[in-house]
Amino acid sequence: MIALIGHWVRSLIIIVLLGNLADFVLPKGDLKKYAGLVVGLVLLLAMVSPVWSLIHQVGKSP
């Protein structure tokens, strides 16, 4: 369980770092705004995915 949480936190950190790198590299303008939106959505999905899988596991158990 602790290893799973550690892997989840590492994934979130990597997504944030890659998002910051993309934000740094991209020029100002519409592309930067859309990239920030996409990174934010990916981060949100990564944060919710463990909860989503837990809900599915609870729903399948008798």
N, C-alpha and C positions, 0 to 999 in steps of 0.2 A: 504494500500500500504506500509506504514512504517512497519507494523507488518510482512508483507511478506519479505521485505528486511532484517529485523532483524532475521527472521527465516533462511533465506538463509545464512547470515553471521555466525550465530551460527552453522549451518551445516558445513560450510567451516572450522571453527575453530575446531570443533570436529574431522573432517577428518584429519586435520593437526596434532592435538594432538595424535590421535590414530596412525598415521603414524610415528610420532616421538617415540612413545612408542614401536612400532614394531621394529623400527630401533635400539632402545636401547637394546631390549631384544634379538634380533636375533644375532647369532654368525657371525663373518666375513666370507665372502665367497660368493658363487654364490647365495645362498638363499636370502641373504641380498640385493643383487643387484636386483633380481627379485621382491622382496617385495617392494623396492623403486620404481620400475617401475610400479607395480600395484597400489601403493598408489598415485603416480603421475597421472596415468590415471583416477583413481576414482576422484581425486581432479579436474582434467580437466573437466570431465563429470559433476561434481557438479557445476562448475563455468559456464558451457555452458548451462545447462538445463533451467534456466529461459529465456535465449535468444531464445532457441529452442522452448519453449512453446509459447513465444510471437510471433514468426514467424508463428507458426501454427494457432494461434488465428487471426492474421491479414489475413492470407490466407483464412480462413473460413468465415470471415465477408463479407457481400455483398457490 
